[in-house]
Amino acid sequence: MPQPSATAMGCHSVSGYVARCVLALLITVFKASASLGTGLIDMEYPELSTAPYFMAVGNRNVNATVGQTAYLHCRVAQIGDIAQVSWIRKRDLHVISSGNIVFASDQRFQVLHPEKSENWTLQIKYAQERDSGLYECQINTEPKISLSYVLTVVESRALILGPSYVKAGSTINLTCIVNQAGMEGLVYWYRDQEILDYEGPVSILTQEAADGTTSRLTIRGAAPSDSGNYTCWPTSAQPSSVLINVVLEGEQPAAMQTGVGAHTCPASHFLWVLLLSLALTILSGHR
């Protein structure tokens, strides 16, 4: 019987070695994909796994202001027909949703998942400070895998910058700053209980920027009748007020009238002194 040549045996041996190496590599990749099913699979080679995994979503520290709508974005690939995506509130381990079904009795909570989309976004309308905390986007694989989100909801407040008094005939300039990105709604100005309109000597300019909203109130030719309590009232933030005094030429503002009446005795103080003297007199008569 003819024997295989040494060259043929060498080739056969090499091909067998290569086959064993390839098989070992495939086993390693399979084990890695199974163990990395926790959502940490290398995003450069997602096709190496058939298990669901989390896709990059950017910042998971979400900030919102009271009254705004908060969005927690969760992206899941290869979810299939069996696995489910759930949202969990860690504070009380409350299951907010499973798939498209929302269990929260609070109708402010909704899950946004367009058909055949990889997005499972938790939406919280009219966010409140009590909504702050840790949330988890969870996939019910075995073992379960999850991503954590931190939601911080703060109350937005307006701040008025400007003088507390102006001279008659000059201009009242007040600036209201609302440090709320993407503020929804309008900004209203009041003097006492009267809303100020864009007419006559009154000018209101409101500008929105990426980091907040600025509203400027200008009243030209101020008169003593313009004195009062001015309030900047955003519809989605807490208002702020400042008391403005319009003073005539040579008149000293009430806030600067220090020492006036400092040496006088108020009527109430005089009455207390009189009652105390009377009590002492009565007590002395009974000794």
Buried (B, 14 or more C-beta within 10 A) or exposed (E): EEEEEEEEEEEEEEEEEEEEEEEEEEEEEEEBBEEBBBBEBEEEEEEEBEBBBBBEBEEBEBBBBBBBBBBBBBBBBBBEEEBBBBBBBBEEEEBBBBBEEBEBEEEBBBBEBEEEEBBBBBBBEEBBEEBBBEBBBBBBBEEEBBBEBBBBBBEBBBBBEBBEBBBBEEEBBBBBBBBBBBBEEEBBBBBEEEEBEEEEEBBBEBEBEEEBBBBBBBBEEBEEEBBBEBBBBBEBBEBBBBEBBBBEEEBEBEEEEEEEEEEEEEEEEEEEEEEEEEEEEEEEEEE
